[in-house]
Amino acid sequence: MSRFATGESVLSRAVRILDAFTADDPILQISEIAARSGLHRATASRLVAELVTHGLLTREDDRRVRVGVRMWELGLRASLAQTLREFAMPPMKSAHAAIGHHIQLGVRDRHDVICLERLSAPGAVANSTRVGTRIPLHASSSGLLLLAFATPELQERVLAGPLLSYSPNTITQPDRLRRTIADVRQRGFAWCRGHTHHRTVGVATPIRSSQGTVVAALSAIIPNDEERKGAVVPVLLAAARDISTVLPNLTEKHRSSRTSA
């Protein structure tokens, strides 16, 4: 693959362009893409044009750019995401009916947790998470749950920081984070009061493969106005067990790639 004078490949720069888009900013001007990717405007414009040609980006009538449908199509081919969403949906719906607030399905990608699916309802507590968004592992119940069952090597990399703050209750101290993930692993679930928003509590439970490996987190986002642990945790644990029971074997290839990332 050809490389620029800096030694960075074309693919690396294309990834920087794709990373410029977020759930909050799904449509960008070329100047914004250039600024966010750190590329010269002419370089960004040329690469955007090529990505548009391949359907990975799409131009609006006003010349602004958004992620193309082909990116969504390729994402659906990710076997873990497709399998998890398919088998998780019935238990998620049952948990949602019982709890009445947001129910989310998350998986780890390197040092982040990505939301694969979310069920919500009118009147549910405020929640900024959307399908496809990611948040650092230390900053949410799903992330802490997945971090607690990750390898010691990954835990140490996360503990080394940076540990960004999203609310006054976000864990940003390595010693506290170490104690928290040890506690989560021992209890078998995560309970995070106000870690991303002062009005919410995040509760997360583990989904396991047939080999016993934690491959995903099932979580609920509920109001931070009363103690609901006794009612919510059993519902989530039961739903996570139901998903784990019907989830087909996940390949060793996928598990090892997530572990080493």
FENNORBEL-V938245 format. One record per pair of residues at least 4 apart in sequence whose C-alpha atoms are under 7 Angstrom apart, sorted by the first residue. I is the first residue (numbers start at 1). J is the second residue. D is the distance in whole Angstrom. If there is no record, write none. Layout:
# FENNORBEL-V938245
i:I j:J d:D
i:I j:J d:D
This chain:
# FENNORBEL-V938245
i:1 j:9 d:7
i:2 j:9 d:6
i:2 j:10 d:7
i:3 j:7 d:6
i:3 j:8 d:6
i:3 j:9 d:4
i:3 j:10 d:6
i:4 j:8 d:6
i:4 j:9 d:6
i:8 j:12 d:6
i:9 j:13 d:7
i:10 j:14 d:6
i:11 j:15 d:6
i:12 j:16 d:6
i:13 j:17 d:6
i:14 j:18 d:6
i:14 j:47 d:7
i:15 j:19 d:6
i:16 j:20 d:6
i:16 j:37 d:5
i:17 j:33 d:6
i:17 j:37 d:6
i:20 j:33 d:6
i:20 j:36 d:6
i:20 j:37 d:6
i:21 j:25 d:6
i:21 j:26 d:5
i:22 j:26 d:5
i:23 j:133 d:6
i:26 j:66 d:6
i:27 j:64 d:6
i:27 j:65 d:5
i:27 j:66 d:5
i:28 j:32 d:6
i:28 j:33 d:6
i:28 j:64 d:6
i:28 j:65 d:5
i:28 j:66 d:7
i:29 j:33 d:6
i:29 j:64 d:5
i:29 j:65 d:6
i:30 j:34 d:6
i:30 j:45 d:6
i:30 j:64 d:7
i:31 j:35 d:6
i:31 j:41 d:6
i:32 j:36 d:6
i:33 j:37 d:6
i:34 j:38 d:6
i:34 j:39 d:5
i:34 j:40 d:6
i:34 j:41 d:5
i:34 j:44 d:5
i:35 j:39 d:7
i:39 j:43 d:6
i:39 j:44 d:6
i:40 j:44 d:6
i:41 j:45 d:6
i:42 j:46 d:6
i:43 j:47 d:6
i:44 j:48 d:6
i:45 j:49 d:6
i:46 j:50 d:7
i:47 j:51 d:6
i:48 j:52 d:6
i:49 j:53 d:6
i:50 j:54 d:7
i:51 j:55 d:6
i:51 j:56 d:5
i:51 j:57 d:6
i:52 j:56 d:6
i:52 j:57 d:5
i:52 j:58 d:5
i:55 j:68 d:6
i:55 j:69 d:7
i:55 j:70 d:5
i:56 j:67 d:6
i:56 j:68 d:5
i:56 j:69 d:7
i:56 j:70 d:5
i:56 j:71 d:5
i:57 j:65 d:7
i:57 j:66 d:6
i:57 j:67 d:4
i:57 j:68 d:4
i:58 j:65 d:6
i:58 j:66 d:5
i:58 j:67 d:6
i:58 j:68 d:5
i:59 j:63 d:5
i:59 j:64 d:6
i:59 j:65 d:5
i:59 j:66 d:6
i:60 j:64 d:5
i:60 j:65 d:6
i:67 j:71 d:7
i:69 j:73 d:6
i:70 j:74 d:6
i:71 j:75 d:6
i:72 j:76 d:6
i:73 j:77 d:7
i:76 j:82 d:6
i:78 j:82 d:6
i:79 j:83 d:6
i:80 j:84 d:6
i:81 j:85 d:6
i:81 j:116 d:7
i:82 j:86 d:6
i:83 j:87 d:6
i:84 j:88 d:6
i:85 j:89 d:6
i:85 j:117 d:7
i:87 j:243 d:6
i:87 j:246 d:7
i:87 j:247 d:6
i:88 j:92 d:6
i:88 j:243 d:5
i:89 j:93 d:6
i:90 j:94 d:6
i:91 j:95 d:6
i:91 j:239 d:5
i:91 j:242 d:7
i:91 j:243 d:7
i:92 j:96 d:6
i:92 j:103 d:7
i:92 j:239 d:7
i:93 j:97 d:6
i:94 j:98 d:6
i:95 j:99 d:6
i:95 j:235 d:6
i:95 j:236 d:6
i:95 j:239 d:6
i:96 j:100 d:5
i:96 j:101 d:6
i:96 j:102 d:7
i:96 j:103 d:6
i:96 j:119 d:7
i:99 j:232 d:7
i:101 j:120 d:6
i:101 j:121 d:7
i:101 j:124 d:5
i:101 j:125 d:7
i:101 j:220 d:7
i:101 j:221 d:6
i:101 j:222 d:6
i:102 j:118 d:7
i:102 j:119 d:6
i:102 j:120 d:5
i:102 j:124 d:7
i:102 j:220 d:5
i:102 j:221 d:5
i:102 j:222 d:7
i:103 j:118 d:6
i:103 j:119 d:5
i:103 j:120 d:7
i:103 j:219 d:6
i:103 j:220 d:5
i:103 j:221 d:7
i:104 j:115 d:7
i:104 j:117 d:6
i:104 j:118 d:4
i:104 j:119 d:6
i:104 j:218 d:6
i:104 j:219 d:5
i:104 j:220 d:6
i:105 j:115 d:6
i:105 j:116 d:6
i:105 j:117 d:5
i:105 j:118 d:6
i:105 j:217 d:6
i:105 j:218 d:5
i:105 j:219 d:7
i:106 j:113 d:6
i:106 j:114 d:5
i:106 j:115 d:4
i:106 j:116 d:6
i:106 j:142 d:7
i:106 j:216 d:6
i:106 j:217 d:5
i:106 j:218 d:7
i:107 j:113 d:5
i:107 j:114 d:5
i:107 j:115 d:7
i:107 j:215 d:7
i:107 j:216 d:5
i:107 j:217 d:6
i:108 j:112 d:6
i:108 j:113 d:4
i:108 j:114 d:6
i:108 j:146 d:7
i:109 j:113 d:6
i:109 j:114 d:7
i:109 j:258 d:7
i:110 j:258 d:7
i:110 j:261 d:5
i:111 j:136 d:6
i:111 j:137 d:6
i:111 j:158 d:7
i:112 j:134 d:6
i:112 j:135 d:5
i:112 j:136 d:4
i:112 j:137 d:5
i:112 j:143 d:7
i:113 j:134 d:5
i:113 j:135 d:6
i:113 j:136 d:6
i:113 j:137 d:6
i:113 j:143 d:5
i:114 j:132 d:6
i:114 j:133 d:6
i:114 j:134 d:4
i:114 j:135 d:7
i:115 j:130 d:7
i:115 j:131 d:5
i:115 j:132 d:5
i:115 j:133 d:6
i:115 j:134 d:6
i:116 j:131 d:5
i:116 j:132 d:6
i:117 j:131 d:5
i:118 j:131 d:6
i:120 j:124 d:7
i:125 j:222 d:6
i:125 j:223 d:6
i:129 j:133 d:6
i:135 j:139 d:7
i:136 j:143 d:7
i:137 j:143 d:4
i:137 j:144 d:6
i:137 j:147 d:6
i:138 j:143 d:6
i:138 j:144 d:5
i:138 j:171 d:7
i:139 j:143 d:7
i:139 j:170 d:6
i:139 j:171 d:7
i:139 j:195 d:6
i:139 j:196 d:7
i:140 j:144 d:6
i:140 j:195 d:6
i:140 j:196 d:7
i:140 j:202 d:7
i:141 j:145 d:6
i:141 j:190 d:5
i:141 j:191 d:6
i:141 j:192 d:6
i:141 j:202 d:5
i:141 j:203 d:6
i:141 j:204 d:5
i:142 j:146 d:6
i:142 j:204 d:5
i:142 j:217 d:5
i:142 j:219 d:6
i:143 j:147 d:6
i:144 j:148 d:6
i:144 j:181 d:6
i:144 j:190 d:7
i:145 j:149 d:7
i:145 j:184 d:6
i:145 j:189 d:6
i:145 j:190 d:6
i:145 j:204 d:6
i:145 j:205 d:7
i:145 j:206 d:7
i:145 j:217 d:7
i:146 j:150 d:6
i:146 j:217 d:7
i:147 j:155 d:6
i:147 j:181 d:7
i:148 j:181 d:5
i:148 j:182 d:6
i:148 j:184 d:6
i:148 j:185 d:5
i:149 j:185 d:6
i:149 j:214 d:7
i:150 j:154 d:6
i:150 j:155 d:7
i:151 j:155 d:6
i:151 j:259 d:7
i:152 j:156 d:6
i:153 j:157 d:6
i:154 j:158 d:6
i:155 j:159 d:6
i:156 j:160 d:6
i:159 j:174 d:5
i:163 j:172 d:5
i:164 j:172 d:6
i:165 j:170 d:5
i:165 j:172 d:6
i:166 j:170 d:6
i:166 j:195 d:7
i:166 j:196 d:5
i:167 j:195 d:6
i:167 j:196 d:5
i:167 j:197 d:6
i:167 j:198 d:7
i:169 j:194 d:6
i:169 j:195 d:5
i:170 j:195 d:4
i:170 j:196 d:6
i:171 j:176 d:7
i:171 j:177 d:6
i:173 j:177 d:6
i:174 j:178 d:6
i:175 j:179 d:6
i:176 j:180 d:6
i:177 j:181 d:6
i:178 j:182 d:6
i:179 j:183 d:6
i:180 j:184 d:6
i:181 j:185 d:6
i:182 j:186 d:6
i:183 j:187 d:6
i:184 j:188 d:6
i:184 j:189 d:6
i:184 j:190 d:5
i:188 j:205 d:7
i:189 j:204 d:6
i:189 j:205 d:5
i:189 j:206 d:7
i:190 j:203 d:5
i:190 j:204 d:5
i:190 j:205 d:7
i:191 j:202 d:6
i:191 j:203 d:5
i:191 j:204 d:7
i:192 j:201 d:6
i:192 j:202 d:5
i:192 j:203 d:6
i:193 j:200 d:6
i:193 j:201 d:4
i:193 j:202 d:6
i:193 j:224 d:7
i:194 j:198 d:4
i:194 j:199 d:6
i:194 j:200 d:5
i:194 j:201 d:6
i:199 j:223 d:6
i:199 j:224 d:5
i:200 j:221 d:6
i:200 j:222 d:6
i:200 j:223 d:5
i:200 j:224 d:4
i:201 j:221 d:6
i:201 j:222 d:5
i:201 j:223 d:6
i:201 j:224 d:5
i:202 j:219 d:7
i:202 j:220 d:6
i:202 j:221 d:5
i:202 j:222 d:7
i:203 j:219 d:5
i:203 j:220 d:5
i:203 j:221 d:7
i:204 j:217 d:6
i:204 j:218 d:5
i:204 j:219 d:4
i:204 j:220 d:7
i:205 j:217 d:6
i:205 j:218 d:5
i:205 j:219 d:6
i:205 j:236 d:6
i:205 j:237 d:6
i:205 j:240 d:6
i:206 j:214 d:6
i:206 j:216 d:6
i:206 j:217 d:5
i:206 j:218 d:6
i:206 j:240 d:6
i:207 j:214 d:6
i:207 j:215 d:6
i:207 j:216 d:5
i:207 j:217 d:6
i:207 j:218 d:7
i:207 j:240 d:5
i:207 j:241 d:7
i:207 j:243 d:7
i:207 j:244 d:5
i:208 j:212 d:5
i:208 j:213 d:5
i:208 j:214 d:4
i:208 j:215 d:6
i:208 j:244 d:5
i:209 j:213 d:5
i:209 j:214 d:6
i:209 j:215 d:6
i:209 j:244 d:6
i:209 j:247 d:7
i:209 j:249 d:6
i:209 j:250 d:6
i:210 j:249 d:6
i:218 j:236 d:7
i:218 j:240 d:6
i:228 j:232 d:6
i:229 j:233 d:6
i:231 j:235 d:7
i:232 j:236 d:6
i:233 j:237 d:6
i:234 j:238 d:6
i:235 j:239 d:6
i:236 j:240 d:6
i:237 j:241 d:6
i:238 j:242 d:6
i:239 j:243 d:6
i:240 j:244 d:6
i:241 j:245 d:6
i:242 j:246 d:7
i:243 j:247 d:6
i:251 j:255 d:7
i:252 j:256 d:6
i:253 j:257 d:6
i:254 j:258 d:6
i:255 j:259 d:6
i:256 j:260 d:6
i:257 j:261 d:6
